[in-house]
Structure formats: structure tokens, C-alpha cells
């Protein structure tokens, strides 16, 4: 029955939008600065990295005409969005245990809303920072914007795939969420956020490149900083395929476990 | 006339909960879940439930606490996924079980209406169309744009009820009839419910108040230990359920009954006008003599309370021997520590009907009420007076 399917899809969209709105409005509800916290946290991080690596260590990035700040900014916001999306998505089911226990609705929408909320906040932060950098005279290639958008979309797919799996597992095994913090810290330094992949020694580069997020970050830099939009577009295919396969797997896992959430909450 | 539409059909539905108490058990359960193997079962909440509910034929669900009633309702609303069997629903289900469950305290009433309605599966344009009705029904005035945390609990429930009923459900699931909100809101809810049932709505009612089950439901199911113990005509199932309760109470009392060893006062014997029969028939206006003996293990003269109640338990009159300054007399040997009493009502003007005469043994001080003997009293007559008792009167 296509009509029934359509009706259900519309109802799901309404519910997802309500969840996202709730995610965005309650996260900083009651705080004085509200959204400033969301946008300000990565800016502070960026400032402290600039201080440590530029001012103290005097790091020089070879073969480029962009500043350290611009280089890191290109990767920091997608990374923050990804990390926060996965961490918030992981607890989306357990934090809403009351709802899950009492009302019937598609549970994955809670995870989607947590992930989307993080991407909306940090996506907005990324746009704001890119504007500021462009106004400050950094040589950004605005023709690369479609690639940037596509790379963000891949990051979103990856976050959805990971968060769906961790959220479902978190309901059964409560150790998932506490393990994520240290894991993300390691991943942060193993991912070329604070440095470009080109600075990694040749011997280690294939190993670092195993991390799918590398292939989200590098095309953004290639398109925005080097103006190599076409090549960057081509580089986005493997992570896209990987994200889609992962998403299919974690959707299967989530569906399998979702009917038993009730028993474990 | 065609057969009524089947709204709910449960076939062999069972629900068992997996072991999840230890980390090892959780891991094993997770492995079994992923591999699709049968789960290690901790306990069975429901076992092979078969049920059908047709349109317009409300179903009552009764049973003791922990029998599985809530699990059954949750399985029907889709919150609980059955471990085996099949549940088929035709029509929109709305549950009044958890009013306000989807509400968020930081959001305004209006925002919460939106989310709660979206949780019930309504698309945006339908929600927008129904908001005025919901606001009118909840009737909480300008508070609607205040955060929910400033609401009284009554206001939250009103809002929850308004949202739950706005979807024009085919099946309404509820426990205990709508005792929410203040007097006028309760009346509003009752009116809504009557309207709903009169319009062919179907109710799934889970209640301990059997009167409601018999009044509102055509069929009833008695759930016991996760199984359907009895199903059929509501009044018949209710009677069976009451009989089971009474039998259980007798069983519980039985071990305490060895008469000679009791250490509290008991009424040993009771007669109405000399008759020891359990049911006694009396013409209206005749004298009634309630006589009996009380066994007092401590040998002190006990007090006795006599009461008359209507068959439905409503008290008519009661008094205690020591209030009237009456002293029970010890019976001569060979009777051991037995005390006799006689209580006379010279002209009993109870209106015709069914009553009970109760005699309670009390301690010597008249403080503690012990065991009672109850005899049925049928008053016959042709009086057309109304009420319980014919008061002495004349007209001028």
C-alpha cells in the first residue's frame, strides 16, 4: 500500500523534525549564552591548538600557503560534529528510556535526531568560521564548496552508521559510552586534523589512511585550500561507499536489537 | 448483518524476558540476539494468549497485580515486542496508560502537544489542524505557552488526555476509568467516553473495579500467571474471579482456625430468632433477636459488636455491648470460657431487601475488633417506601 507507506513516512518526518527541534532547544536550555556555547567550544579549542603548535612549538607546515589555523579549522569542525554526533547518538536511546518504555515509535529517529542536531550546530559553526577566514583574507577556493558539502554529507552518513550501532549496543552493554571518550581522543590525534596527511612519514601513511575519516577531511582541504575540486570529488567515492555499507549493517543490527530495548531498559 | 470487524487479534502471543542481571548474562543474551538463537529466558510474563476484539465490543481485563495485564496491554500498543505469536491490529490505537509520557518539562504546553502528537504518528498538517481542539479540551488558558515544569500535575494530565483523545482512535486502551483532573474535567472525560462508546468506539479496559468492567465491557479476560484463566461474558468472568478471591481468602484463613488454640476472642455461635441457618427471612416490622456465644481465651468477659449492613456492604446501624453498658454473661460449666449475649430489636422496620447481620467479637475493653460471624437477613414485605429503614412518622 503506497499510500499507507507515504503517510507513515510523513509522520516519521514530522516526528524526526520534532526530535531535532527538541535536541537543539533543550541542549542549552536555561543557559545564559545558549548557542554561543555550541559555536564557541571549537573556537576555543582552535585557539589553544594555535597557541601550542604555532606559538610554542613553532610548527611549520611545508608546501602550503595557508595558515595553521585555516588548515586545522577545515578538519576540526567536521571532526567535532562527528565525535559529538556519535557520543550523543550513543546515549540517545538510554537517555530517553522513559519514552521507549512507554510509547511506540520508530526508535532510530532518536539516534538520527541526536546526530542531526550535532551536525546542524557544528555545520553552522563551520560556515561562520569559513566566512571569518575568507574575510580575513585567507585564500579559500569557494569553487570547492560543493565538495565540502559532499564531504560533510559523508561524515554525516558515517556518524549515523556508527551511532546507530553504538546506541543499540549501549542499551545492552553499558560500557560502550564510557569507552568512547578515550577512543575518540586517540582517534583525534591519529586523524589528520592538527596536521595534513602529507606530513605523515611515508611508512606510516597507509596505516593512517585506513581511518575512513581521513578521506572526509583531506578532500575538504584539497577543495577549499588547494582548489583541486575535481580530484577531491573523485576521492570521496570510497568513503561514501564504505559509509553506505556500514549504515546498512548498523541498521540491520539496530533493527535486530530494537525490539528488545524494552527488556533491557 | 455482517460480522463485526476484528480490531485486535492475538494468536499464541507469549512474552518472556531474557536474563540481564549480570554482565555475562547480558553478553550471552546479546550473542543469542545477534545470532537469532533462542534467548536464555529469565521469566515468562505472558504465555500463549489468544484473544480477539471486535469493533464495538469492549474487552475488560482483570487479574491480580503482577499477573501480566500491563505486559498484555503494552504488547497490544506495540511497546513490548512479543517473543512469540502474532498480534494483528486494524485501526488506530490510542492508550491512556501513560498520560504525558512524551512531555518535556522545559518545553511549553504548545510545543509538547506537537511532539506528543508526532509520537502518536500524526503528520504535521494533521497536528496543526487538531491543535485548536486539543487546546479547547485541555482548557488550561494562557498557561499553554508556559514551560511544562510550571504546570500542576493535574494540568499535565489534562493536556495528556486532550492529546491522546484527539486522534479519534478505533481502540482506546485505558486502566481505571479516568479519575484525572478536577471535578469538572472528570465530568468532561466521562462525557467524552460516553460519546466515544455510543459512537461505536471500542474500549480495552484494565481495572480492579469490577463494576466498571461489567458496566462498560461486553467481554472480559481474566489473566492469571501470564495466561488467560477465563474468557467470556464480562459478568460471568467477574463472578468467577470473585469466587476465586473468596476461596483464596478462606484458604489463607484456614490454618488459623483450630478453635481451641486461638488466642483471641471469637464468636462461636450466632442465631437469628433462634435459627442458626445462614440465611434468615423476616417480615418487615417484626422483632429480631440476635443471640450467640463468644469464646474468650483470657477468661475476661468480652464485648460484642452487632452491625446491620445492606447486601452491598453499606452500613445501616451498628452498636457495641460495652457502649450500652451491657455485660456478657459467662455460661455455666461444662462450657469453658464461653460468654453469651442476646440483642433484641423489638420492631425492625428495615425496608424489604437483602441485608447482613454481623456479630464481631471484641476484647474486654471494647477496643480491638476480632473475628466476625455473618448471617444473611432477608426482609420481606410490600412496603413502597424508599431508602433503607422506615422511620417512625405521621402526617398532619
Contacts between the chains, C-beta under 8 A, distances in Angstrom:
chain1	res1	chain2	res2	distance
A	7	B	123	6.8
A	8	B	121	7.6
A	10	B	123	4.0
A	10	B	124	7.5
A	11	B	118	7.3
A	11	B	121	4.7
A	11	B	122	6.3
A	11	B	123	4.8
A	13	B	123	7.5
A	13	B	124	7.8
A	14	B	118	4.8
A	14	B	122	7.0
A	14	B	123	5.1
A	14	B	124	4.4
A	14	B	127	7.0
A	15	B	118	4.2
A	15	B	119	6.4
A	15	B	121	7.7
A	17	B	118	7.9
A	17	B	124	7.6
A	18	B	114	6.0
A	18	B	115	4.6
A	18	B	118	4.5
A	18	B	119	8.0
A	19	B	115	7.8
A	21	B	111	8.0
A	22	B	104	6.3
A	22	B	107	7.1
A	22	B	115	6.4
A	25	B	106	7.7
A	25	B	107	7.4
A	26	B	104	6.6
A	26	B	106	5.4
A	26	B	107	7.5
A	29	B	106	4.6
A	30	B	106	6.9
A	98	B	101	6.5
A	99	B	101	6.7
A	99	B	102	6.0
A	99	B	119	7.4
A	101	B	79	7.0
A	102	B	79	6.4
A	102	B	97	7.5
A	102	B	98	4.2
A	102	B	101	4.1
A	102	B	102	8.0
A	103	B	79	6.7
A	103	B	98	7.1
A	103	B	101	5.7
A	103	B	102	5.8
A	103	B	119	5.3
A	104	B	77	5.8
A	104	B	78	3.8
A	104	B	79	5.1
A	105	B	119	5.2
A	105	B	121	7.3
A	169	B	30	7.7
A	172	B	20	7.9
A	172	B	26	5.7
A	172	B	29	7.1
A	172	B	30	4.9
A	172	B	33	7.7
A	173	B	23	7.7
A	173	B	26	6.1
A	173	B	27	7.1
A	173	B	30	6.7
A	253	B	34	7.4
A	256	B	33	6.4
A	256	B	34	6.6
A	257	B	33	6.2
A	259	B	81	3.7
A	260	B	18	7.2
A	260	B	33	6.2
A	260	B	81	6.9
A	262	B	74	7.9
A	262	B	79	6.4
A	262	B	80	5.5
A	262	B	81	6.8
A	263	B	17	5.3
A	263	B	18	5.8
A	263	B	20	6.8
A	264	B	20	5.6
A	264	B	26	7.6
